[in-house]
């Protein structure tokens, strides 16, 4: 795997274009009834944005999301319009160096403030809850499961979106109380259908999608899939060849970053430390591998 030749971008500056929002990774710009979403190379860990960017991270998140939007086009409408700079408004073209490969033009949607999480394997916060209570988001699971075990069937484990700190896992009934049972049921069924289709495909590429999260919104009366989809930031991707239940799994994600931060005993308070070049490079390589293995394409 050759190292990236693309510059690391931590901030975007599109002079004359109104910024709509700045997330941990994405800069979002307002274009009337459309939005421009730019995935930077910022990386967060333990809820803080680090000072060091990850090579090619923004390009991976954008290009992998576009791949899945196309893959899922017969399952659900999405907010995606185009990633072709020739189809962007003319005033954006001078910023091609900041936008190429890492941006997309999307429909402006009224987003639902629920993280729609699907789990096919027990890991992360789900494993912690299961050890204590035998449940995940109130769903009773069989006794005797080991960490990283495959579940009898995928489950819907929603979370409320938090502006700061970790999202909070909640029950289906809690979501139904917030947005109504009919919409909650639609979100649950669509989340599980998308996850099942994607997981079956990923298995053919030698990747286990242990869990993932989706966001949905409305464009007019239409429920659409938005934000990012099935990326290493929103999912746990495990190589099938190294999968062994009974503990944590090797993963295509930012585990190298987490491990480094734990090794230096960072107190998880600001300011977040910078990363050594080799940690950033290795993490970028994992992101590119995830893209290339899943899509069969070079980034």
VENLINMO-V415003 format. One record per run of one state. SS is the DSSP state (2 for helix, 1 for strand, 0 for the rest). FROM is the first residue (numbers start at 1). TO is the last residue. Records with the same first field share a line. If there is no record, write none. Layout:
SS: FROM-TO / FROM-TO
//
This chain:
0: 1-18 / 23-25 / 32-33 / 40-43 / 46-47 / 50-56 / 72-77 / 79-79 / 83-84 / 88-89 / 100-102 / 108-109 / 112-113 / 122-123 / 134-134 / 137-138 / 141-149 / 157-158 / 161-167 / 170-171 / 180-180 / 205-206 / 220-221 / 227-234 / 243-254 / 264-276 / 296-299
1: 19-22 / 26-31 / 34-39 / 44-45 / 48-49 / 78-78 / 80-82 / 103-107 / 110-111 / 114-121 / 135-136 / 139-140 / 150-156 / 159-160 / 168-169 / 207-219 / 222-226 / 235-239
2: 57-71 / 85-87 / 90-99 / 124-133 / 172-179 / 181-204 / 240-242 / 255-263 / 277-295
//
